[in-house]
Amino acid sequence: MDNSLVSIQILPKTKNGEDVIPYVDAAISVIQESGVKYEVHPLETTMEGNLSHLMKVIEDMNKKMIEMGSRNVISQVKILYQPSGISMDQLTEKYK
């Protein structure tokens, strides 16, 4: 079972102050390509998996922003680490 939930909000510094949505879309595509379970929300995206793998996904997201021309990136991250296992469904089941 997966041991972590990680939520990330990525804030790239664009070259000329252009819209960040294409950057955010590219960051989400990095998550999609990673194969982890995820949910996109209005202000952040939550991923489910093993902590070390999720941290690598975050690293790849940041690198993608730089490749796209961003000068720097702020990543706001929340981590729930539970070695016995955790899933998004466990935390949200009662609301569905």
Phi, psi and omega in degrees: 000148179293147185252003185212150166241132180229124175254138181226138168240121184253131184235090180281143173274108183281157185302308186239027180072021180288169181305136181273351185303316177299328177291315179298318177301319179293322178296319178294326178295329175297318178297313180304315182292337181288338180086002179282155174288137181208161174224131177269131176238168185302325185245355180194167176239134180252132179244154180234131179168198176276137188307314183297321179293317180295323177294325176294321177299317178298317177301315180296323177298315180296317178298322179298320179297319179293318177301327180280355177110002177292139179285323177203171185218133170257127176242115176266120189234137171240134183233131167247113180250122181220097185306332180284351178114146180203150175219159177300320182300324180299325183273340185244357185308317184290348179263358183262000000 
